[in-house]
Amino acid sequence: QADALHRSRMIRFKDRSQWVPDHKRQECRNCQEPFGFFRRRHHCRLCGDIFCEPCSNDRVVINKGTPERACKGCYKGLLQYVPTQRRKRNASSRAIP
């Protein structure tokens, strides 16, 4: 039972097949600014939704992998699992290990 609880709390990146398709969003999910030539679409690797660059410019590292894009909401949600000392040490890189 403890193992099942641990697995249910594991943080994983969404597979590309689980991402919201580009044509489903004409504007950023967070700030509602319309996408266009200068405002490009970016997928949050945690929730799979689509955001503009300023609303998805944080990075998250899982299992010592490559830093991946995260939206503001997902990034803030993950901060509760990161010890305060580690947050301070990694504040300049903007990536949660």
C-alpha positions, -999 to +999 in steps of 0.1 A: +000+000+000+029+024+007+043+017-027+010+025-044+008+058-025+043+066-036+035+059-072+003+080-071+024+110-059+051+106-085+055+136-108+057+129-145+059+148-177+030+144-200+037+125-232+032+146-264+001+125-272-015+140-240-008+176-249-036+199-258-035+202-297-023+236-309-056+243-328-076+241-296-060+272-281-061+306-299-049+324-267-027+317-237-044+296-211-031+319-183-031+355-196-056+351-225-033+370-249-039+358-285-012+338-302+004+352-333+036+358-351+053+373-321+034+354-293+041+317-299+025+286-283+044+266-257+032+234-240+037+229-203+053+195-199+034+188-167-002+197-175+000+196-213-018+229-218-007+258-240+008+290-228+028+320-241+065+322-233+062+346-203+035+323-187+056+291-192+092+302-187+099+281-156+118+248-159+114+216-139+139+187-137+126+152-129+151+124-120+181+144-130+168+147-166+167+176-189+150+208-177+115+210-192+091+238-196+064+244-169+036+269-167+033+292-137+005+272-121+023+238-123+056+254-112+040+270-081+022+237-073+056+218-073+072+243-050+053+228-020+074+196-025+108+213-026+126+220+007+131+257+014+169+254+014+169+238-021+146+265-034+170+292-024+200+274-038+183+269-072+165+303-074+189+317-099+184+289-124+146+289-121+146+251-124+132+228-097+153+197-094 
